[in-house]
Structures are given as structure tokens and as C-alpha cells.
Amino acid sequence: MFDLDVFTGRDFRSECEAWPAPPTGDDPWLTDVENLPETLVVSVTGDPATPHEGGIAMADALGAKLLTVDGKQHGAYLLGGSKCVDRVVDAYLLDLKSPPANTRCSL
């Protein structure tokens, strides 16, 4: 499995440290997720900016549905030219219909 500590030194906010404003939340940032509405995480397997393992971890942490997208770019919805991705995300955004477990699309 992907070792996030190797890239972050266990400081998961390290990418945001140069942001010109202080954080608005305290640690831990992800706390009360039990009452979240159903959530959809879209994660691209070869995303050069956000590793797919991070998308899997986020979906697990949120208790969310995961749409896995086979591809090698950052961004998939309305950007990747995949009717499959657009159809799944449209259904979620417009009708709050989540995809079945293990749904995959490709770019």
C-alpha cells in the first residue's frame, strides 16, 4: 500500500503550509463524519497530483462511495472526456444517486 508518510513526513497539511492564510480548523481535521450525507469520491489511478491510494483512504474515512477512474491525469469529471465518469457524477450531483460498489470508468 502507498506510504503517505514518505511524502509528508506525517504532516498531512504540508502541501498547504505556503497558503497565505492560517488554517480555519483545528487538528484533527476529519472528525465527526458519522452524520455526513452520502458522499462520492472520484479518484484517478494514475493522477500525478493526488495518488489513488489517497482517494481510497478518503472514501474509507468518510464512509463514501468511490468511483475509480483508470487514467493518468489530474481531474476526471467534465475534463477527461469520459462519458462514464460524467454519467456517474451527474447522477450523484443531480439525483443523489451513488454508483454501486467497485464502479470503474476509464479516461
C-alpha positions as CSV (number, residue, x, y, z in Angstrom):
1,M,0.0,0.0,0.0
2,F,1.1,3.6,-0.6
3,D,3.0,5.1,2.3
4,L,1.9,8.7,2.7
5,D,4.4,9.3,5.5
6,V,7.2,9.1,2.9
7,F,5.9,12.2,1.1
8,T,4.5,14.2,4.0
9,G,6.7,13.4,7.0
10,R,3.5,12.6,8.9
11,D,2.4,16.3,8.4
12,F,-0.6,15.8,6.1
13,R,-1.0,19.6,5.7
14,S,2.5,20.1,4.4
15,E,1.2,20.9,0.9
16,C,-0.8,23.9,2.4
17,E,1.9,25.4,4.5
18,A,2.7,28.2,2.0
19,W,-1.0,29.2,1.9
20,P,-1.2,32.9,2.8
21,A,-4.0,32.4,5.5
22,P,-3.9,30.5,8.7
23,P,-6.0,27.2,9.0
24,T,-9.6,27.7,10.0
25,G,-9.9,24.3,11.6
26,D,-8.0,22.5,14.4
27,D,-6.4,19.1,14.3
28,P,-7.7,16.5,13.7
29,W,-9.4,18.0,10.6
30,L,-11.5,15.0,9.9
31,T,-13.6,14.3,13.0
32,D,-17.4,13.9,13.1
33,V,-18.2,12.1,9.8
34,E,-20.9,9.9,11.1
35,N,-23.7,12.2,10.1
36,L,-22.4,13.2,6.6
37,P,-24.8,12.7,3.7
38,E,-23.8,10.1,1.2
39,T,-20.6,11.3,-0.4
40,L,-18.9,10.4,-3.7
41,V,-15.1,10.4,-4.1
42,V,-13.7,10.3,-7.6
43,S,-10.1,9.1,-7.8
44,V,-7.9,8.6,-10.9
45,T,-5.5,5.7,-10.7
46,G,-2.6,7.5,-12.3
47,D,-3.3,11.0,-11.1
48,P,0.2,12.7,-10.8
49,A,-1.0,15.2,-8.2
50,T,-3.2,13.1,-5.9
51,P,-2.3,9.4,-5.5
52,H,-5.2,7.0,-6.0
53,E,-4.4,5.5,-2.6
54,G,-5.3,8.9,-1.1
55,G,-8.7,8.7,-2.8
56,I,-9.3,5.3,-1.4
57,A,-8.3,6.4,2.1
58,M,-10.5,9.5,1.9
59,A,-13.5,7.4,0.8
60,D,-12.9,5.0,3.6
61,A,-12.5,7.8,6.2
62,L,-15.7,9.4,5.0
63,G,-17.7,6.2,4.6
64,A,-18.1,7.4,1.0
65,K,-18.7,5.7,-2.3
66,L,-15.6,5.5,-4.5
67,L,-15.5,5.9,-8.3
68,T,-12.2,4.6,-9.5
69,V,-11.1,6.1,-12.8
70,D,-8.4,4.4,-14.8
71,G,-6.2,7.1,-16.3
72,K,-3.1,9.3,-16.0
73,Q,-4.3,12.8,-15.4
74,H,-5.5,15.1,-12.6
75,G,-9.2,15.6,-12.9
76,A,-11.8,13.5,-14.5
77,Y,-15.3,15.0,-14.3
78,L,-16.1,17.2,-17.3
79,L,-12.3,17.3,-18.1
80,G,-11.4,13.8,-19.1
81,G,-13.8,13.2,-21.9
82,S,-15.3,10.1,-20.3
83,K,-19.0,9.7,-20.7
84,C,-18.8,7.0,-18.0
85,V,-17.4,9.4,-15.4
86,D,-19.7,12.3,-16.4
87,R,-22.7,10.0,-16.2
88,V,-21.9,8.7,-12.7
89,V,-21.0,12.1,-11.3
90,D,-24.1,13.7,-12.9
91,A,-26.3,11.1,-11.4
92,Y,-24.8,11.8,-8.0
93,L,-24.9,15.6,-8.3
94,L,-28.3,15.9,-9.9
95,D,-30.2,12.9,-8.4
96,L,-28.1,12.0,-5.3
97,K,-27.7,8.5,-6.9
98,S,-24.5,6.9,-5.9
99,P,-22.8,4.3,-8.0
100,P,-22.6,0.6,-6.9
101,A,-19.5,-0.6,-5.1
102,N,-16.5,-1.2,-7.2
103,T,-17.7,1.0,-10.1
104,R,-14.8,1.8,-12.5
105,C,-14.5,4.1,-15.5
106,S,-11.6,5.0,-17.8
107,L,-10.3,8.1,-19.5
